[in-house]
Amino acid sequence: MKHFAFAAALVALPFAAAAEPEAYVLDASHSQIVFSYNHLGYSTTYGMFSGFEGQIQFDQENPANSSVTVEFPVQSMLTGWEQRFAHFMAPDFFDAAEDEMVTFASTAIEVTGENTANITGDLTLNGVTKPVTLEAKLNQTGDHPMAGKPWAGFDATAQVLRSDFNLGKFAPYVSDEVQLTISIEAMKAN
């Protein structure tokens, strides 16, 4: 029952059976991805993506049919320092065009506890697609007090290697490992 409870809460649906997956969309104003990496052993440097779009589909009768998709432009990266952003978009790293997208599409959801799951999917970054597993935690579900519709909130963590995505410049001095901390809210689609 614990596994089913988390899966049902994945998209803030009541526990009654549904015949088909139901769609929830990410609340762009309350969803963000924070990344961090070690800089030469001296500091931990942070950046963020925010304002991105995505959708969660959930099949209550068969949670394995659930899915999550997210996409956003790489140039929506926030670094807090204009010169760092310019360097990240230069040939040393992304050499990114304005329309270059980062995407994540889940391929499997494994419920691991009452409010936790591993969400495995394909991350496409810098023109390379690799599998990544997010360790996700359900924060809360229920009717949003202002929007008056079903809502859900999740946190997740993952680690990726820059070099897997042809972004390994200056490794190992600048760490190859990048930590991801994700927090999202999703609302039932109209």
ChimeraX commands (.cxc) that place a marker at each C-alpha (Angstrom):
marker #1 position 0.00,0.00,0.00 radius 0.5
marker #1 position 2.91,2.36,0.72 radius 0.5
marker #1 position 4.16,2.00,-2.85 radius 0.5
marker #1 position 0.72,2.74,-4.28 radius 0.5
marker #1 position 0.24,5.73,-1.96 radius 0.5
marker #1 position 3.38,7.44,-3.21 radius 0.5
marker #1 position 2.63,6.64,-6.83 radius 0.5
marker #1 position -0.88,8.07,-6.52 radius 0.5
marker #1 position 0.46,11.16,-4.81 radius 0.5
marker #1 position 2.98,11.60,-7.62 radius 0.5
marker #1 position 0.48,13.82,-9.36 radius 0.5
marker #1 position -1.74,14.76,-6.42 radius 0.5
marker #1 position -4.67,12.60,-7.43 radius 0.5
marker #1 position -7.20,11.08,-5.06 radius 0.5
marker #1 position -6.78,7.36,-4.41 radius 0.5
marker #1 position -9.83,6.39,-6.50 radius 0.5
marker #1 position -8.96,4.38,-9.59 radius 0.5
marker #1 position -8.63,6.21,-12.88 radius 0.5
marker #1 position -8.93,4.67,-16.32 radius 0.5
marker #1 position -6.20,6.76,-17.99 radius 0.5
marker #1 position -3.21,8.86,-16.97 radius 0.5
marker #1 position -4.05,12.40,-15.91 radius 0.5
marker #1 position -1.90,15.37,-16.80 radius 0.5
marker #1 position -0.30,17.82,-14.40 radius 0.5
marker #1 position 1.84,20.73,-15.57 radius 0.5
marker #1 position 4.78,22.27,-13.74 radius 0.5
marker #1 position 4.26,25.62,-12.05 radius 0.5
marker #1 position 7.10,27.52,-13.73 radius 0.5
marker #1 position 7.10,30.20,-11.03 radius 0.5
marker #1 position 7.79,27.66,-8.26 radius 0.5
marker #1 position 10.04,25.10,-9.95 radius 0.5
marker #1 position 13.82,25.31,-10.04 radius 0.5
marker #1 position 16.96,23.27,-10.61 radius 0.5
marker #1 position 20.02,24.30,-8.62 radius 0.5
marker #1 position 23.40,22.93,-9.70 radius 0.5
marker #1 position 26.64,23.05,-7.75 radius 0.5
marker #1 position 30.24,22.01,-8.29 radius 0.5
marker #1 position 33.60,22.34,-6.55 radius 0.5
marker #1 position 35.80,25.12,-7.90 radius 0.5
marker #1 position 39.52,24.29,-7.55 radius 0.5
marker #1 position 38.96,23.03,-4.00 radius 0.5
marker #1 position 38.34,26.58,-2.79 radius 0.5
marker #1 position 34.59,26.94,-3.02 radius 0.5
marker #1 position 31.30,25.43,-4.06 radius 0.5
marker #1 position 29.85,27.35,-6.99 radius 0.5
marker #1 position 26.10,27.44,-7.65 radius 0.5
marker #1 position 23.83,28.13,-10.60 radius 0.5
marker #1 position 20.16,27.68,-11.34 radius 0.5
marker #1 position 17.54,27.07,-13.99 radius 0.5
marker #1 position 14.04,28.38,-13.32 radius 0.5
marker #1 position 10.86,29.17,-15.24 radius 0.5
marker #1 position 10.93,25.89,-17.17 radius 0.5
marker #1 position 8.05,23.84,-18.51 radius 0.5
marker #1 position 7.16,20.23,-17.96 radius 0.5
marker #1 position 4.40,17.71,-17.52 radius 0.5
marker #1 position 3.64,14.73,-15.28 radius 0.5
marker #1 position 1.36,11.92,-16.48 radius 0.5
marker #1 position 0.11,9.33,-13.99 radius 0.5
marker #1 position -1.75,6.07,-14.44 radius 0.5
marker #1 position -3.20,5.02,-11.08 radius 0.5
marker #1 position -4.03,1.49,-12.25 radius 0.5
marker #1 position -0.49,0.92,-13.51 radius 0.5
marker #1 position 2.04,3.36,-11.98 radius 0.5
marker #1 position 4.75,2.02,-14.32 radius 0.5
marker #1 position 2.95,3.93,-17.08 radius 0.5
marker #1 position 3.56,7.24,-15.31 radius 0.5
marker #1 position 5.97,9.73,-16.84 radius 0.5
marker #1 position 7.69,13.07,-16.36 radius 0.5
marker #1 position 9.00,15.39,-19.10 radius 0.5
marker #1 position 10.81,18.71,-18.68 radius 0.5
marker #1 position 12.50,21.08,-21.13 radius 0.5
marker #1 position 14.18,24.47,-20.99 radius 0.5
marker #1 position 16.69,26.54,-22.98 radius 0.5
marker #1 position 20.29,26.17,-21.83 radius 0.5
marker #1 position 20.58,29.97,-22.09 radius 0.5
marker #1 position 18.03,30.32,-19.28 radius 0.5
marker #1 position 20.86,29.41,-16.88 radius 0.5
marker #1 position 21.35,31.82,-13.99 radius 0.5
marker #1 position 24.89,32.04,-12.57 radius 0.5
marker #1 position 24.79,35.28,-10.60 radius 0.5
marker #1 position 27.77,36.62,-12.52 radius 0.5
marker #1 position 27.56,37.77,-16.14 radius 0.5
marker #1 position 31.12,36.76,-17.04 radius 0.5
marker #1 position 30.57,33.19,-15.77 radius 0.5
marker #1 position 27.39,32.89,-17.82 radius 0.5
marker #1 position 29.25,34.17,-20.91 radius 0.5
marker #1 position 32.03,31.62,-20.33 radius 0.5
marker #1 position 29.53,28.76,-19.94 radius 0.5
marker #1 position 27.88,29.71,-23.26 radius 0.5
marker #1 position 31.29,29.97,-25.03 radius 0.5
marker #1 position 33.14,27.14,-26.85 radius 0.5
marker #1 position 34.90,25.94,-23.64 radius 0.5
marker #1 position 31.52,24.60,-22.52 radius 0.5
marker #1 position 28.13,24.78,-24.26 radius 0.5
marker #1 position 28.84,27.00,-27.28 radius 0.5
marker #1 position 25.07,27.30,-27.04 radius 0.5
marker #1 position 22.68,28.63,-29.64 radius 0.5
marker #1 position 19.66,30.56,-28.35 radius 0.5
marker #1 position 17.30,27.70,-29.11 radius 0.5
marker #1 position 19.41,24.87,-27.63 radius 0.5
marker #1 position 17.24,22.94,-25.18 radius 0.5
marker #1 position 17.93,20.79,-22.13 radius 0.5
marker #1 position 15.40,17.96,-21.85 radius 0.5
marker #1 position 14.57,15.17,-19.42 radius 0.5
marker #1 position 12.12,12.38,-20.24 radius 0.5
marker #1 position 11.50,9.64,-17.69 radius 0.5
marker #1 position 11.83,6.03,-18.74 radius 0.5
marker #1 position 10.93,4.34,-15.42 radius 0.5
marker #1 position 9.59,5.20,-11.98 radius 0.5
marker #1 position 10.52,2.88,-9.12 radius 0.5
marker #1 position 8.69,3.57,-5.86 radius 0.5
marker #1 position 11.17,3.16,-2.98 radius 0.5
marker #1 position 9.14,4.20,0.07 radius 0.5
marker #1 position 5.98,5.83,1.34 radius 0.5
marker #1 position 6.94,9.20,-0.14 radius 0.5
marker #1 position 10.05,8.44,-2.22 radius 0.5
marker #1 position 10.87,7.11,-5.68 radius 0.5
marker #1 position 13.72,6.79,-8.13 radius 0.5
marker #1 position 12.84,8.42,-11.44 radius 0.5
marker #1 position 15.13,7.25,-14.22 radius 0.5
marker #1 position 15.14,9.06,-17.52 radius 0.5
marker #1 position 17.09,10.36,-20.47 radius 0.5
marker #1 position 18.80,13.71,-19.94 radius 0.5
marker #1 position 19.78,15.51,-23.13 radius 0.5
marker #1 position 22.35,18.22,-22.53 radius 0.5
marker #1 position 24.82,19.76,-24.97 radius 0.5
marker #1 position 23.60,17.43,-27.73 radius 0.5
marker #1 position 24.32,14.27,-25.70 radius 0.5
marker #1 position 21.68,11.96,-24.20 radius 0.5
marker #1 position 22.52,9.89,-21.11 radius 0.5
marker #1 position 20.43,8.10,-18.47 radius 0.5
marker #1 position 20.11,9.86,-15.11 radius 0.5
marker #1 position 18.29,8.73,-11.96 radius 0.5
marker #1 position 16.62,11.31,-9.74 radius 0.5
marker #1 position 16.04,10.43,-6.08 radius 0.5
marker #1 position 12.64,12.03,-5.58 radius 0.5
marker #1 position 10.60,12.85,-2.49 radius 0.5
marker #1 position 6.97,13.86,-2.34 radius 0.5
marker #1 position 6.61,16.99,-0.20 radius 0.5
marker #1 position 2.86,17.54,-0.23 radius 0.5
marker #1 position -0.32,17.07,-2.24 radius 0.5
marker #1 position -3.74,18.66,-2.00 radius 0.5
marker #1 position -5.84,21.53,-3.24 radius 0.5
marker #1 position -3.79,24.68,-3.67 radius 0.5
marker #1 position -5.17,27.30,-1.24 radius 0.5
marker #1 position -5.16,30.10,-3.85 radius 0.5
marker #1 position -5.65,28.23,-7.12 radius 0.5
marker #1 position -8.36,25.92,-5.76 radius 0.5
marker #1 position -7.20,22.88,-7.74 radius 0.5
marker #1 position -5.10,19.76,-7.08 radius 0.5
marker #1 position -1.40,20.49,-6.63 radius 0.5
marker #1 position 1.75,18.51,-5.80 radius 0.5
marker #1 position 5.27,19.39,-4.70 radius 0.5
marker #1 position 8.45,17.33,-5.03 radius 0.5
marker #1 position 12.15,17.60,-4.29 radius 0.5
marker #1 position 14.80,15.49,-6.03 radius 0.5
marker #1 position 18.56,15.13,-6.15 radius 0.5
marker #1 position 20.99,13.65,-8.66 radius 0.5
marker #1 position 24.63,13.78,-9.66 radius 0.5
marker #1 position 25.89,14.04,-13.23 radius 0.5
marker #1 position 29.37,14.06,-14.71 radius 0.5
marker #1 position 30.11,17.06,-16.91 radius 0.5
marker #1 position 32.41,14.96,-19.06 radius 0.5
marker #1 position 29.52,12.62,-19.97 radius 0.5
marker #1 position 28.00,15.59,-21.83 radius 0.5
marker #1 position 31.22,16.88,-23.45 radius 0.5
marker #1 position 31.46,19.64,-20.84 radius 0.5
marker #1 position 34.56,18.40,-18.97 radius 0.5
marker #1 position 36.85,21.39,-19.55 radius 0.5
marker #1 position 39.23,22.03,-16.61 radius 0.5
marker #1 position 38.37,18.72,-14.86 radius 0.5
marker #1 position 39.49,17.55,-12.38 radius 0.5
marker #1 position 40.48,21.00,-11.10 radius 0.5
marker #1 position 36.91,22.13,-11.50 radius 0.5
marker #1 position 34.99,19.04,-10.37 radius 0.5
marker #1 position 33.60,16.75,-13.02 radius 0.5
marker #1 position 30.75,15.91,-10.61 radius 0.5
marker #1 position 27.83,18.32,-10.62 radius 0.5
marker #1 position 25.18,18.04,-7.91 radius 0.5
marker #1 position 21.58,18.73,-8.90 radius 0.5
marker #1 position 18.90,19.81,-6.42 radius 0.5
marker #1 position 15.43,20.04,-7.92 radius 0.5
marker #1 position 12.24,21.41,-6.40 radius 0.5
marker #1 position 9.01,21.54,-8.38 radius 0.5
marker #1 position 5.32,22.21,-7.99 radius 0.5
marker #1 position 2.78,20.81,-10.43 radius 0.5
marker #1 position -0.90,21.64,-10.95 radius 0.5
marker #1 position -3.64,19.58,-12.49 radius 0.5
marker #1 position -3.96,20.50,-16.17 radius 0.5
marker #1 position -7.19,22.14,-17.35 radius 0.5
marker link #1:1,2 radius 0.2
marker link #1:2,3 radius 0.2
marker link #1:3,4 radius 0.2
marker link #1:4,5 radius 0.2
marker link #1:5,6 radius 0.2
marker link #1:6,7 radius 0.2
marker link #1:7,8 radius 0.2
marker link #1:8,9 radius 0.2
marker link #1:9,10 radius 0.2
marker link #1:10,11 radius 0.2
marker link #1:11,12 radius 0.2
marker link #1:12,13 radius 0.2
marker link #1:13,14 radius 0.2
marker link #1:14,15 radius 0.2
marker link #1:15,16 radius 0.2
marker link #1:16,17 radius 0.2
marker link #1:17,18 radius 0.2
marker link #1:18,19 radius 0.2
marker link #1:19,20 radius 0.2
marker link #1:20,21 radius 0.2
marker link #1:21,22 radius 0.2
marker link #1:22,23 radius 0.2
marker link #1:23,24 radius 0.2
marker link #1:24,25 radius 0.2
marker link #1:25,26 radius 0.2
marker link #1:26,27 radius 0.2
marker link #1:27,28 radius 0.2
marker link #1:28,29 radius 0.2
marker link #1:29,30 radius 0.2
marker link #1:30,31 radius 0.2
marker link #1:31,32 radius 0.2
marker link #1:32,33 radius 0.2
marker link #1:33,34 radius 0.2
marker link #1:34,35 radius 0.2
marker link #1:35,36 radius 0.2
marker link #1:36,37 radius 0.2
marker link #1:37,38 radius 0.2
marker link #1:38,39 radius 0.2
marker link #1:39,40 radius 0.2
marker link #1:40,41 radius 0.2
marker link #1:41,42 radius 0.2
marker link #1:42,43 radius 0.2
marker link #1:43,44 radius 0.2
marker link #1:44,45 radius 0.2
marker link #1:45,46 radius 0.2
marker link #1:46,47 radius 0.2
marker link #1:47,48 radius 0.2
marker link #1:48,49 radius 0.2
marker link #1:49,50 radius 0.2
marker link #1:50,51 radius 0.2
marker link #1:51,52 radius 0.2
marker link #1:52,53 radius 0.2
marker link #1:53,54 radius 0.2
marker link #1:54,55 radius 0.2
marker link #1:55,56 radius 0.2
marker link #1:56,57 radius 0.2
marker link #1:57,58 radius 0.2
marker link #1:58,59 radius 0.2
marker link #1:59,60 radius 0.2
marker link #1:60,61 radius 0.2
marker link #1:61,62 radius 0.2
marker link #1:62,63 radius 0.2
marker link #1:63,64 radius 0.2
marker link #1:64,65 radius 0.2
marker link #1:65,66 radius 0.2
marker link #1:66,67 radius 0.2
marker link #1:67,68 radius 0.2
marker link #1:68,69 radius 0.2
marker link #1:69,70 radius 0.2
marker link #1:70,71 radius 0.2
marker link #1:71,72 radius 0.2
marker link #1:72,73 radius 0.2
marker link #1:73,74 radius 0.2
marker link #1:74,75 radius 0.2
marker link #1:75,76 radius 0.2
marker link #1:76,77 radius 0.2
marker link #1:77,78 radius 0.2
marker link #1:78,79 radius 0.2
marker link #1:79,80 radius 0.2
marker link #1:80,81 radius 0.2
marker link #1:81,82 radius 0.2
marker link #1:82,83 radius 0.2
marker link #1:83,84 radius 0.2
marker link #1:84,85 radius 0.2
marker link #1:85,86 radius 0.2
marker link #1:86,87 radius 0.2
marker link #1:87,88 radius 0.2
marker link #1:88,89 radius 0.2
marker link #1:89,90 radius 0.2
marker link #1:90,91 radius 0.2
marker link #1:91,92 radius 0.2
marker link #1:92,93 radius 0.2
marker link #1:93,94 radius 0.2
marker link #1:94,95 radius 0.2
marker link #1:95,96 radius 0.2
marker link #1:96,97 radius 0.2
marker link #1:97,98 radius 0.2
marker link #1:98,99 radius 0.2
marker link #1:99,100 radius 0.2
marker link #1:100,101 radius 0.2
marker link #1:101,102 radius 0.2
marker link #1:102,103 radius 0.2
marker link #1:103,104 radius 0.2
marker link #1:104,105 radius 0.2
marker link #1:105,106 radius 0.2
marker link #1:106,107 radius 0.2
marker link #1:107,108 radius 0.2
marker link #1:108,109 radius 0.2
marker link #1:109,110 radius 0.2
marker link #1:110,111 radius 0.2
marker link #1:111,112 radius 0.2
marker link #1:112,113 radius 0.2
marker link #1:113,114 radius 0.2
marker link #1:114,115 radius 0.2
marker link #1:115,116 radius 0.2
marker link #1:116,117 radius 0.2
marker link #1:117,118 radius 0.2
marker link #1:118,119 radius 0.2
marker link #1:119,120 radius 0.2
marker link #1:120,121 radius 0.2
marker link #1:121,122 radius 0.2
marker link #1:122,123 radius 0.2
marker link #1:123,124 radius 0.2
marker link #1:124,125 radius 0.2
marker link #1:125,126 radius 0.2
marker link #1:126,127 radius 0.2
marker link #1:127,128 radius 0.2
marker link #1:128,129 radius 0.2
marker link #1:129,130 radius 0.2
marker link #1:130,131 radius 0.2
marker link #1:131,132 radius 0.2
marker link #1:132,133 radius 0.2
marker link #1:133,134 radius 0.2
marker link #1:134,135 radius 0.2
marker link #1:135,136 radius 0.2
marker link #1:136,137 radius 0.2
marker link #1:137,138 radius 0.2
marker link #1:138,139 radius 0.2
marker link #1:139,140 radius 0.2
marker link #1:140,141 radius 0.2
marker link #1:141,142 radius 0.2
marker link #1:142,143 radius 0.2
marker link #1:143,144 radius 0.2
marker link #1:144,145 radius 0.2
marker link #1:145,146 radius 0.2
marker link #1:146,147 radius 0.2
marker link #1:147,148 radius 0.2
marker link #1:148,149 radius 0.2
marker link #1:149,150 radius 0.2
marker link #1:150,151 radius 0.2
marker link #1:151,152 radius 0.2
marker link #1:152,153 radius 0.2
marker link #1:153,154 radius 0.2
marker link #1:154,155 radius 0.2
marker link #1:155,156 radius 0.2
marker link #1:156,157 radius 0.2
marker link #1:157,158 radius 0.2
marker link #1:158,159 radius 0.2
marker link #1:159,160 radius 0.2
marker link #1:160,161 radius 0.2
marker link #1:161,162 radius 0.2
marker link #1:162,163 radius 0.2
marker link #1:163,164 radius 0.2
marker link #1:164,165 radius 0.2
marker link #1:165,166 radius 0.2
marker link #1:166,167 radius 0.2
marker link #1:167,168 radius 0.2
marker link #1:168,169 radius 0.2
marker link #1:169,170 radius 0.2
marker link #1:170,171 radius 0.2
marker link #1:171,172 radius 0.2
marker link #1:172,173 radius 0.2
marker link #1:173,174 radius 0.2
marker link #1:174,175 radius 0.2
marker link #1:175,176 radius 0.2
marker link #1:176,177 radius 0.2
marker link #1:177,178 radius 0.2
marker link #1:178,179 radius 0.2
marker link #1:179,180 radius 0.2
marker link #1:180,181 radius 0.2
marker link #1:181,182 radius 0.2
marker link #1:182,183 radius 0.2
marker link #1:183,184 radius 0.2
marker link #1:184,185 radius 0.2
marker link #1:185,186 radius 0.2
marker link #1:186,187 radius 0.2
marker link #1:187,188 radius 0.2
marker link #1:188,189 radius 0.2
marker link #1:189,190 radius 0.2
view
